[in-house]
Amino acid sequence: MVKKFSLDLTMQDVVALLTPLKYCDFCSSTAVRWRYAPGWLACDECSAIIETEDKIGLFTKTLETFKEKVLGGKNWASMDTTERKEIATGIEYVHGHFWNEAVSGRQEVKA
């Protein structure tokens, strides 16, 4: 037997549920405001770092976010050196693609 239920949703609720969430490609924030070619998304904080071409700053921001959101409570310093190096290399690889592709500047993302 299928249980039926009703939801009291407004049209705005339905649109919000059907609209895919946008995440900053650098820190995973859902406060995405900027798009870089060919489709990279950034929040205000990461975009400010990008606009100053601070590659080390962007790497640091991404790594800190990774440590917080992905590793949770795992202590970075206690991790195996090889594992830390693999994570850093992965971030550098992805960022390398970004810096090579994002040549046309930023555009504001429409809400």
N, C-alpha and C positions, 0 to 999 in steps of 0.2 A: 504494500500500500504506500502511495506517495503522499507525504505530508505537504499540505498546501499552507502558505502563509502570505500575508500581504505586507507590503512596505509602504510607509507614508513618505514618499520621496517627492521633492520638487523637481522641476525640469533642470534646475541648476545642479542638484544632487546627481541626477542621471548623467549630465554632461561631464561633471567632475569624475564620476566613476568610469566613464568611457574614454576619457582623455588620458593618454599615456603620460606617466610622470616623466619629467625631464630631469636629468641629473648632470651636475657639473662633471666633466670628464677628468677632472684633476683632484677634486676633493669630495665628490659624491653629494654635494649640497643640492637640495631640491629648489634652491632660490636661483635658478638659471636665468640669466638676463642677456647673455651675449652668445653669438654664434660666430665661429671662425670657419673659413673655407677649409675643407669641403664638407664640414658638418660637425666640427668640434663644438661642444657647449661649455660655457664657463659662467661661474657666478661672479658677482662684483669683485670679490676679494682676489680670486684667481686671475680675472681679467686685468685688474690693476697690476698684478705681477707680470703678466704677459705683455702689457702695453709698455712696460719699462725694459722689456727683453731680459728680465732677470731669470735666466735659466736655472741657476742654483737655487734661487728663492722658490721657483715653481716646483723643482725637484724636492726641496725640503718640505714644502706644504703638502705635496702628494704623499711623501714618505710618512710624515706625521699623521696624516689622515689614515693611511694604510695601517699604521701601528695601532691607532685608536679603534678603527672600525673593523678591521679584518683580524688583527691579532688579539683584540680584546685585552684581557689582562696579562697576556704573555709578555714577559720581560724581554725586550729587544736585546739588551746587553747579554742576557744569558743564552740567547740563541746561538746555534752553531754558526761559525764564520761563513761557511759555504752557503748556508741558508740565507743569511743576511745579504751576502753578495749576489745571490740569485734574485732576490727581491729588488735590490738596488739596480741590477742590470736590466731587469724587466721594466722598471720605471724609466730608466734611461732610454731603452729601446722604443717604448711607446712615445715618450717625449721627443725623441729624435724624429719620429714620423710627424708629430705635430709641428715642430719647428721647421721642418722641410716643406710641409703642405700649407700651412696657414699664412699665405702670402698676401691675401687680399684685404686684410684688416678685419675688424669686427663689425657685426651688425646686431642691432637690438632684436631680441626674440619677442615676437608678438605673443601676448598672453592668450 
